[in-house]
Amino acid sequence: MGLSEEGVDLVQQKFEEICLDLNMDTTAKQEAWINYNKMLAHYTLEGDQIHWLACALYEACRRMYTPTVGSGTMEGNCVSLTRLLRSSKLSLIQFFSKMRKWSDMASLPKSFRDKIDKLERNFAVSTVIFKKFEPIFLDIFVDPAQSHEMPRQARGRKQRRSPCTTQEVFNFAWTLFIQVKGNFPAISDDLVNSYHLLLCCIDWIFANALLGGRKDLLKKDFEGLPEDFLSVNFRPGDEAPCIMQLLCETHDGLVVEAKTIKEHWWKPFIKKLFEKKTLKGKMDNLSAVLEMGNFEENVKMINNLYEEYVLGVGDFDERIFLGDDAQEEIGTPGGQNTSDLSEQMAKRSLKQHFDETKTLTPSTPLTGRRYLKEKEASVTPVTTATQSVSRLQNMLSGCKTCPSAALLALFK
């Protein structure tokens, strides 16, 4: 059942306004309108018609290719999904629901459906991870709500720079995390690996605050601080203590997996950002990113880099979690929650234990919840790598670093 002539005019007028707001190119705009009318002729499109048009626009945008520097092309037309949904007053949860129905009605190819599925999995993972991020951050850093921080004012030419606030560090840490996560497809939609990557990010931000002597940012009762931290004579060294073990013990991480991701994914990627001048600071120990003169530039560069990534892959902007209107723009999430993370962590812990000992008997009877039987193995390249490191570590446990007399005799 179609719309009345008056109804079509109102919908088209609103559609034109949205396209103008998004600076939508003519090709995508026309294709979306044609596809919408085809659907309207064959199906009853219930609810707000602008929401269906948002799906049509997203499909049209992702089917296009944009020329890039060097005679290359990039999938999409550089229209932000988050801005599209914001202009259409469509929450992310509603978008995924509508987009699945649109894909069925339009008989979209499997490759397109797979992208939507991955987008939804990424969103589900990020929703859980952000819920874990804030309490972990506040376990280490001063709560912005209780620190009486003054919001940073727009700085004039002669105005002095001011140190970054904990709220700004919180926002920077999340943006950096989602930027790094987006560059590792094997991690981005895996809940446990993404969580360990988050711990790597928090560990690194803590190291920068400690090496920078930012006592105003760090909680004085945090267990990971050096013993003389509160002393007036405290001087930070060249290397900050690694708090990965403490983070995993306190917040239910798997130490071997977390440290593997830190050494083989997090640190090499951060080092590349320093080498490319994306991050400003001390290259030798990957620090000083929070220092005055560096921080504002680092925030700008990471945000720009992340925006390029989002526009390039058509992903939703995960900075949405930082906004005041996050609840409204996200909707009411279903799917995974923080208890899912605990369950998956337990499964991964048991699998790691079985790989090392070839027995399902737990080594320490702390809590039965951590040793649930695994329903389905979640194997990714990152999982395989971390399990291999775990097995190698177990094989070499107790071995000396020098060859034995028997081994030396073999080479004589």
N, C-alpha and C positions, 0 to 999 in steps of 0.2 A: 504494500500500500504506500503510494507516494505522498509527497507533501502538496499542500495547496499552492497555487501560484504565488500568493502573498507570503506563504511560509518559505518557499524557495528563494524569493527575493531577499528576505531577512537573513537567511542562512548565507546567501552569496555575499551580502553586504558585510556580514561579520567575517566571513572567510577572506574577503578582500582586505579588511582591516588587519587581520592577523598576518597575512602575507606581506603587507606594507610594513608592519612592525618588525617582521623578521628579515626584511629586505630580501624576500624570496625571489629567485630568478623566475622568469616567465615560463620556461620549459617545465620546471617542476610544478609550478602553480597550475598550469593548464592540464598537465598529466594527472595531477591529484583530483582536480575538479571533474575531469572526464571519468576517471575510475570510480569516483564517489557516485556519480550519476548512474553508472552501470550497475553498481551494487544496489542503488536505490530502486532500480527498475526490476530487480530480481529478488530482492530480500526486503524484509521489514527491519529497518534499522532503528531499534528502540533506543530511547533516551536522547540525550543532547546530540544533535547532528554535528556540532562543531567537534565533538570528541571523535566521531567517525572520520571527519575530514582531517583531523590531526593524524590519524593512522594512515590515511591516504597520502598526506604530505610526507610523513616519515618514509613510507615505501618509495615515493617518487624521489626523495632526496638521496636515499641509499642506493638507488639504481643509477644515479648519475656519477660521472667522473670529472674531476677538476684538474686542469693542467697545473703542474708544479714547476719549480725552478729546475732547469736541466732537462727540459723536454719530457719529463715524467708525468704520471697521472696519479691522482689520489681518489679513492672511492668516496663518494658523497659530494655534497656541494657546500660544505662548511657551514651548515645551519645547525646550531646547537639543539640537541634533543631536549635539554632542560628548558631552554628558552621557548621552544615549540610548545612544550607542555604547560609552561607558565602562561603563555599567551592564550592558550586554549582552555585554561583553568581545568586542566586534567592532571590528576595525581598519578604518580608512577604506578601504583597498584592498579588503578583503573586502566592505565595505558596497557599494561601487560595483559589484562583480561580482554580488553577490546582488540588488541593486536592479534591475539590468538584466534579470535573469531574472524577478524578481517583476513588473516592468512588462510583460514579454511574457505571462506567465501570467495576469495580472489584466487584460490588454488596457487598460492605462492610456492616457488621451488623450495626443495628441502634445504638448500644452502642458506636461503633467507630465514627459514624457520629456525635453523640451527643457530643463527646469529641472535635471534630473539631469545631463544632458550638460554644461550650463554649469557646474554645481557641480563636475563632474569636471575640466573644463578649468581652472577657477580653482585647483583643488587642484594640478594638474600644473604650472601656472605658478608658484604659490607655493612648491612644492617646489624648483624650480630657483632661484627668486629668493632663497630663504633660504640655499641653498648658496653663492650669490654674496655675500650680505650680510655674513656673518661675516669672510671675508678682507679685504673692502674696509674694514669697520669697524676691523679690527685693523691696517690699514695707516695709519690716522689716529689712533686712540685706543689708550691703554695697554691691554695685554692684562689682563683681570681676573684670569686665572690666575697672572700674574706680578707683580701689583701689591700683593699682600699686603693686599687690602682686607678690612676687617672687615665681616661682614654687618650690615645695619642692624637694630638691636634695636627692639622695640616701645617707643615713646617715652612716658614718663610725663608727667604734667602739668608737672613742674618740670624735666624733662630738656631740655638744650639741643638745638636742631636741629643736624644734621650735614650737610655737603655731599653731594650725590648721588655715588654711585660709578659707575665705568665699566660695571659689570654692570647697574646700574639704568638708566643711559643707553642701553645696548644694548637692554634690554627695552622701554624707552619709545619708542625710535626705531622698532623693529619694529611695536609696537602702533599708533603714529601712522601709519606707512606703510600698514598693512592697513586702518586706518580710512579714510584718504583714498582708497586704491585702491577700496574697496568702494563709494564714492560716484560712481565713474566707470565705468559698465558698459562703455564703449568701450575702457577700459584694462584692466579687471580680468582678462580672460581672454586678453589679448594679451601675449605674452612680452616682446617688445622694448619696448613702451610701459611695461609694468610695471617693467621693469629701469630705464628712464630715470626713472620716478617714484621708484624707490628711490634713485637717484643724487641726485635733488632733495632727498629727505629727509636723506640723509647730509650733503649740502652745507649744509643749513639747521641741522642739529644741530651741525656743525663751527662754523658762524658763531656760534651761541649760546655754545658753549664758549669760543671766542676772545674774543668781546665781553665775556664774563663773567670773563675773566682766569683761566680754569680750566686753569692749566699742569699741574696734577696729572692731568688727563684726557687731554691731548694728547701724542702721541709727539714727542719733541724732534727727531727726524730726518725728520719729515714734510715733504715738499717744499713744501706749500702754506702753511706758516707764514711770517709776516713775518720779514724779516732780523733785526730786533732783538728777536725773541720771547724769546730766552734772556737778554736783558739785564735787570738788576735795575731799570732805568729804563723798561722796556716799559710802555706805557699803551695799552690798546685804544682804537681810534677809535670813531666813531659807526656806521661801516659795515664789515662784515667782507669780506675779499676773496672773490669768487666762485671756487670751485674746480671748477666744472663742466667746464671745458676740461681741467684736469689729470685729473679722474676719468675722463673719456671717453678720454683718451689712454692712461692707465695701465690702465684696466679695460675697454677695447674698447667704449666707447659711441659714439653718433653725436652729435656736438656740436650740430648744428642742431636735431635732434629733441629732444634733452635740454633745451636752453635754451628751446625753444618750450613744452615741457611745464612747465618751471619757471615761465615768465612767464604762461602762459595757463591753467594748471590748478593747479599747486602753490601759488603765492603767493596767488592770489585765494581759494583754499579756506582756507589758513592765516589769511588776513586776516579771513575770516568767523568763524573760530573765536575770534579775538581780539575781534571785535565782539560776538559772542554771549556773551562772558565764559567760554567753554569753556576757553580758554587764558589764563593770567595771565602778564603780562610787559609789555614796552614796545611799545605799539601802533605807534609811529612807524617803528621798524625791525624789528618782529616778533622781538624778542630777549628776553633775561632769563628764558626759560622754565626754565632749569636752576638759577636762583638759589634759595637757601634761602628758604622761605616761599612760593615759587611751585611748585617742582618736585613736591612731594608732592600738591598740589592738582591740578596738571596731569595727573599720572599717574592719579589717581582719576577725573577728569572724562573723559579719553580712554578709559579702560577702560570706564566706564559707558556712554559714547556707542557704543563698539564693541559692547558686549553688547546694547544696544537694537537695533543694526543686525543682528547675528547672529540674534537671536530673531525679528526682523521678516521677514527674507528666507529663513530656514531654512538658512542657510549653515553650513559647519563653522567652528569657532572656530580661526582661524589662529594664535592664541597657543599652540596645541598644540606648535608647533615649538620653543618656548622651554622646554618642560617636560623634566624628567629622564626621563620615560617616553615621550618623543616617538617613538622608534624602534618601540616596541611598539604604541603607539596608532595610528601611521600605517600600519605594515605595510611591505612591500617594494614601493616604487614602481616602476612601469614607465613607459612613455610617454616624456615629454620629459626631457632631462638638460641639463647645462651646455653640452655640445657642440652641442645644438640651438639654444641661445641664440647661440652663435658663428656658426652657419650662418645663422640668421635675420637676425642683425646684418649679415652679409656680403651677404645678399640685399637687405636694406633699403638698405645702403650703395651697392650697384650700381644699384638702382632710382633712388635719389636722384641718383647720378652721371649716369645716363642722362637723367633729367628735366632736369638742368641743361645737359648738353652735347650731348644727342641722339646720343651715340656710346657704344659699349660698351667702348671703349679706356680702361683705367684711367689716371688722371692720374699716379699714382705706383706703380711696380712693386715695392711692398714685399713682398707675399706673395700668391700666387695664391689662397690659401684665402679671402681677403676678396672675391674677385670671381667667385664661383660663379654659374652661370646660374640665374636664378630659375625655379623649377618652377611656382609658383602665386602670383599676386599676393595679398598680404594687405592688403586695403583696408578701413580703418575710418575713422570721422569724424576721429579723432586723426591717423591717418596722412595723410589728405587735407589736413588743416590744416597739418601740419608740412611736407609737400611743397610746398604753396602758398607758405609762408613762404620755403622754400629757393629756389623759382623766382623769387619777388619779389626776394629778396636778390641772386640772380645777375643779374637784369635791371638792378638799380640799382647794381651794382658799378662803381665808378669815376665815378659821377655826383656832381655837386656838390650841396650842400644849398640853393643859391640858383638862381633861374631864369636861363637863358641869355639873351643879348641877343636872339636870334631869337624866343624865347618871349615876351619882354617886348614885342617889336615887334608880335606877333600881337594883343595886347590893347589896343594904342593905336588 
